[in-house]
Amino acid sequence: MYVAFEGIDTVGKSTQIERVAARFGNTLITKEPGGTDLGRKIRTILLQEGEIHPRSEVLLFLADRAEHTERVIRPNADRLILSDRSFISGIAYAHVHEKIAIDTLLQLNRYATANMFPDTIILFQIDRETLVRRLGEKQHDTIEKRGIDYMLQVQTTMLELVDLLNLDHMIVDATHSVETITEQITTHIKERL
């Protein structure tokens, strides 16, 4: 089963992926961008090289997603795959940053993934106050430097996408305790296995 953990930065996706993976056997942890050799190079370009043209950014994310789907997701379809991000992030960030139409982005992502979308999505939501506090505790990458309002618009778009596409998902309140969130996600996944 392919499970995508989605949400803007600082919501606790990485923490929960590690905790949830420990609850299940035969689990593969991966991420976008960066789940393949090519993806790691793309991740460096996207997050550390400074601003690149928004269209180039979208295409780099799509290249990573195509490689990730074919090299990681598809060959491991018999395992529990926990992925830090998926096409939901790709569409939301591109839509808010470059104002590309959702339909266009959806077509591009269907091509990049050969229509292989997550079986369920764990979508983390965070409030402005908590986001401001958590961002204040870390160095910002290129995308985080776009600001709080940008990130909250991306979060809203993610929620709209899972509803629009009628995808199986659960909403996680990222302000709850780490243990509470782990229990909620574990239950959600067990119900779908």
C-alpha positions as CSV (number, residue, x, y, z in Angstrom):
1,M,0.0,0.0,0.0
2,Y,1.3,3.4,-1.0
3,V,0.7,6.0,1.7
4,A,1.7,9.7,1.1
5,F,2.3,12.0,4.0
6,E,1.4,15.5,2.9
7,G,1.5,18.9,4.4
8,I,3.6,22.0,4.4
9,D,7.0,22.2,6.1
10,T,7.3,21.8,9.9
11,V,4.0,19.9,10.3
12,G,5.8,16.7,11.5
13,K,5.6,14.4,8.5
14,S,9.1,13.1,8.8
15,T,8.7,12.4,12.6
16,Q,5.5,10.5,12.0
17,I,6.8,8.5,9.1
18,E,9.6,7.1,11.3
19,R,7.2,6.4,14.1
20,V,4.6,4.8,12.0
21,A,7.1,2.7,10.1
22,A,8.2,1.2,13.4
23,R,4.7,-0.1,13.9
24,F,4.6,-2.2,10.7
25,G,6.9,-4.8,9.1
26,N,8.1,-4.7,5.5
27,T,7.9,-1.0,5.3
28,L,9.7,1.2,2.8
29,I,10.3,4.9,3.7
30,T,10.9,7.3,0.8
31,K,10.4,10.9,-0.1
32,E,9.8,13.4,-2.9
33,P,12.0,15.0,-4.1
34,G,15.0,12.8,-3.2
35,G,13.9,9.2,-3.1
36,T,16.2,8.2,-6.0
37,D,19.8,9.0,-7.1
38,L,18.4,11.4,-9.6
39,G,16.0,12.8,-7.1
40,R,18.7,13.6,-4.6
41,K,20.4,15.8,-7.3
42,I,17.1,17.4,-8.1
43,R,16.4,18.1,-4.4
44,T,19.7,19.9,-4.1
45,I,19.0,22.1,-7.1
46,L,15.4,22.9,-5.8
47,L,16.1,23.5,-2.2
48,Q,19.7,24.8,-2.0
49,E,20.7,26.4,-5.3
50,G,18.5,29.5,-4.9
51,E,15.6,30.7,-7.0
52,I,15.1,29.1,-10.4
53,H,12.4,29.9,-13.0
54,P,9.1,28.6,-11.7
55,R,8.4,26.6,-14.9
56,S,11.8,24.9,-14.5
57,E,11.0,24.2,-10.9
58,V,7.7,22.5,-11.8
59,L,9.5,20.4,-14.5
60,L,12.2,19.3,-12.1
61,F,9.7,18.2,-9.5
62,L,7.9,16.2,-12.3
63,A,11.2,14.6,-13.4
64,D,11.8,13.5,-9.8
65,R,8.2,12.2,-9.5
66,A,8.5,10.2,-12.7
67,E,11.8,8.6,-11.6
68,H,10.4,8.0,-8.1
69,T,7.3,6.3,-9.4
70,E,9.2,3.9,-11.7
71,R,12.3,3.2,-9.5
72,V,10.7,3.1,-6.0
73,I,6.9,3.0,-5.9
74,R,6.0,0.6,-8.7
75,P,8.7,-2.0,-7.9
76,N,7.7,-2.1,-4.2
77,A,3.9,-2.2,-4.6
78,D,3.8,-5.3,-2.5
79,R,5.1,-3.4,0.5
80,L,3.8,-0.7,2.8
81,I,5.4,2.5,1.2
82,L,5.5,5.6,3.4
83,S,6.4,8.6,1.3
84,D,7.2,12.1,2.5
85,R,5.2,14.0,-0.1
86,S,3.6,13.1,-3.5
87,F,1.9,14.7,-6.4
88,I,-0.4,16.6,-4.0
89,S,2.5,18.7,-2.9
90,G,3.7,19.1,-6.4
91,I,0.4,20.5,-7.6
92,A,-0.3,22.7,-4.6
93,Y,3.1,24.4,-4.5
94,A,3.1,24.9,-8.3
95,H,-0.4,26.2,-8.4
96,V,0.2,28.8,-5.6
97,H,3.7,29.8,-6.8
98,E,3.2,30.0,-10.5
99,K,-0.6,30.2,-10.8
100,I,-0.7,27.2,-13.1
101,A,-4.2,25.8,-13.5
102,I,-4.9,22.7,-11.4
103,D,-6.2,20.8,-14.5
104,T,-2.9,21.4,-16.3
105,L,-0.9,20.3,-13.3
106,L,-3.1,17.3,-12.8
107,Q,-2.5,16.2,-16.4
108,L,1.3,16.6,-16.1
109,N,1.3,14.6,-12.8
110,R,-0.8,11.9,-14.4
111,Y,1.8,11.6,-17.1
112,A,4.7,11.7,-14.6
113,T,3.2,9.0,-12.4
114,A,1.6,6.9,-15.2
115,N,-1.6,7.4,-13.2
116,M,-0.2,5.8,-10.1
117,F,-1.4,7.8,-7.2
118,P,-1.2,7.0,-3.4
119,D,-3.7,4.6,-2.0
120,T,-4.3,6.9,0.9
121,I,-3.0,10.4,1.9
122,I,-2.2,11.5,5.4
123,L,-2.7,15.3,5.2
124,F,-1.3,17.4,8.1
125,Q,-2.9,20.8,8.8
126,I,-1.3,23.5,11.0
127,D,-2.5,26.8,12.3
128,R,-0.7,30.1,11.6
129,E,0.6,30.6,15.2
130,T,2.2,27.1,15.4
131,L,3.6,27.5,11.9
132,V,5.3,30.8,12.8
133,R,6.7,29.3,16.0
134,R,8.1,26.2,14.3
135,L,9.6,28.1,11.3
136,G,11.3,30.4,13.8
137,E,13.2,27.4,15.2
138,K,14.9,26.4,12.0
139,Q,16.8,27.6,9.0
140,H,14.7,28.1,5.9
141,D,15.1,26.5,2.5
142,T,14.3,28.3,-0.7
143,I,10.6,27.4,-0.6
144,E,10.1,28.3,3.1
145,K,11.6,31.7,2.4
146,R,8.5,32.5,0.3
147,G,6.7,33.2,3.6
148,I,3.9,32.2,5.9
149,D,1.0,33.3,3.7
150,Y,2.4,31.4,0.8
151,M,2.7,28.2,2.9
152,L,-0.8,28.6,4.3
153,Q,-2.2,29.0,0.7
154,V,-0.4,25.8,-0.3
155,Q,-1.9,24.0,2.7
156,T,-5.4,25.2,1.7
157,T,-4.8,24.0,-1.9
158,M,-3.7,20.6,-0.7
159,L,-7.0,20.2,1.2
160,E,-9.0,21.3,-1.8
161,L,-7.1,18.8,-4.0
162,V,-7.8,15.7,-1.9
163,D,-11.5,16.7,-1.8
164,L,-11.6,17.6,-5.5
165,L,-10.0,14.3,-6.6
166,N,-12.1,12.3,-4.1
167,L,-8.9,10.6,-2.8
168,D,-8.9,8.4,0.3
169,H,-7.3,10.5,3.0
170,M,-7.3,11.5,6.7
171,I,-6.7,15.0,8.1
172,V,-4.2,15.3,10.9
173,D,-4.2,18.2,13.3
174,A,-0.5,18.8,13.5
175,T,-0.8,20.6,16.9
176,H,-1.8,17.4,18.7
177,S,0.8,15.4,20.6
178,V,3.2,13.2,18.6
179,E,1.9,10.1,20.3
180,T,-1.8,10.9,19.5
181,I,-1.0,11.6,15.9
182,T,1.0,8.3,15.6
183,E,-2.0,6.4,17.0
184,Q,-4.4,8.1,14.6
185,I,-2.3,7.3,11.5
186,T,-1.6,3.7,12.6
187,T,-5.3,3.1,13.0
188,H,-6.0,4.7,9.6
189,I,-3.4,2.5,7.8
190,K,-4.5,-0.7,9.6
191,E,-8.1,-0.2,8.5
192,R,-6.9,-0.1,4.9
193,L,-4.4,-3.0,4.8
